Amino acid sequence: ISTVLVPSAAPNPLLRPTETTLFHTHTLTMKPTKLPTKQPSVHPTEQPSIQPTKEPSIQPTKQPTSLPTTNLPTTNLPTNNPTTTEVVFHVMGDTPYNVPDEACITLDLHTLAQQQLTSNTQTNFIVHVGDVQSAQKTRCVEYGFSNARRLMQPSENSTVPIFMLAGDNDWNDCPRPDKAWGYFWKYFGRFEE
């Protein structure tokens, strides 16, 4: 146990008004306690305490704790049998805006379904990154959403999920964004399932 004199900023009420004290006396221990402290320690302890403190200490302890601080594996070595997995996916967006786009989507999805049956390379998923219609042309009426869903509905031969993301032409640029968002969610919410 050590006694340390710490400079004082507060006057001592036991002294006469003309006297002041420059120091408060504090007792510090150099051994860890069994309970957490409310304030960080000024000096590091020789050994970590049994239970963690609620606040971090100002300085680290000299020895690390014996328990890991994370549940993650702690190895830098490579695995004996590294694995590689091929992920194949297709991305599309800004379509179908017109009749040729509709024909293209129909043909592409049909071709993909045939490839799934005959090819060694399998497509894991498709992502549509938004804008199933032109907000300026369609004014975001319900038919634009229902038509896009009909075109992108997976065929009987295809098990490839399609993940739909809303683009600005699907809700934000629409005359009534809340109504357009409702249509998008009605036709494409959980579409991949």
C-alpha positions, 0 to 999 in steps of 0.5 A, spaced: 500 500 500 502 506 498 500 513 500 500 518 494 499 526 495 495 529 489 494 536 488 487 539 490 483 544 487 478 544 492 479 548 499 479 544 505 473 546 510 477 544 516 482 550 515 481 557 517 479 561 511 486 564 510 489 557 510 489 552 504 492 545 502 495 543 496 494 536 496 489 530 498 491 524 500 489 518 496 491 510 498 493 506 492 493 498 492 498 495 487 495 488 487 488 487 483 482 487 487 476 481 486 471 486 484 471 491 478 473 499 480 468 504 478 474 509 476 480 507 471 486 505 475 492 510 475 497 505 474 497 498 471 496 492 476 502 487 475 496 482 474 489 482 471 483 483 476 479 477 476 473 480 473 473 486 468 472 493 470 466 497 467 471 502 464 477 501 461 484 503 465 488 508 463 494 504 462 494 496 460 496 491 465 503 488 464 500 481 462 495 479 458 488 476 460 489 468 460 482 468 456 481 470 449 477 476 447 473 473 441 470 467 439 473 467 432 478 462 431 485 464 432 490 461 427 494 464 421 495 458 418 492 456 411 487 450 411 489 443 409 484 442 404 482 449 401 475 450 398 473 454 392 466 455 390 463 457 384 458 462 384 454 464 378 449 469 377 446 474 372 444 482 373 439 486 369 436 492 370 432 498 367 428 493 363 422 492 361 421 499 358 418 497 351 416 491 347 423 489 345 425 489 352 419 484 354 421 479 348 428 479 350 427 478 357 422 472 355 428 469 351 433 470 356 430 467 361 427 461 357 435 460 355 437 460 362 432 455 364 434 450 358 442 451 360 440 449 367 438 443 365 443 441 360 450 445 362 455 443 368 455 451 370 449 452 374 446 459 375 445 460 383 441 467 382 439 473 378 439 480 381 434 485 377 437 492 380 431 496 379 427 500 374 422 495 371 419 501 368 420 508 365 416 512 371 416 518 366 412 514 360 408 509 365 406 514 370 408 508 375 401 505 374 400 498 377 400 494 370 407 496 369 409 492 376 404 486 374 407 486 367 414 486 369 412 480 374 409 476 369 415 477 364 420 475 370 416 469 373 420 463 373 418 458 368 417 451 370 423 448 368 427 454 372 429 454 379 433 460 379 431 465 384 430 472 382 432 478 387 428 484 385 431 491 388 427 497 387 430 503 382 428 510 382 423 509 377 420 504 381 418 509 386 422 515 388 421 518 381 413 516 381 408 521 381 405 518 387 411 514 391 408 511 396 403 508 392 408 506 387 412 503 393 406 499 395 405 496 388 413 494 388 412 491 394 405 487 392 409 484 386 416 483 388 416 483 395 419 476 397 419 475 389 425 470 390 422 465 394 
